[in-house]
Amino acid sequence: MNEFDTVQIIALLGWLILAGGALASYRLSWKEGLRMGFIWAVIFATVFLVFSILR
């Protein structure tokens, strides 16, 4: 792991905190928040798989 990997991990954690704050601003219940998070995870996983298959 070099210094660029460390910077990338810190930046990704920052984006995760920013996204979590935006999601928390909707004041959803735990059930709705987990449901929305799962839906987004499925969307990103699908896009990742499509691009990896096309490559």
MODELLER restraints for C-alpha pairs under 7 A, 6 or more apart:
rsr = mdl.restraints
at = mdl.atoms
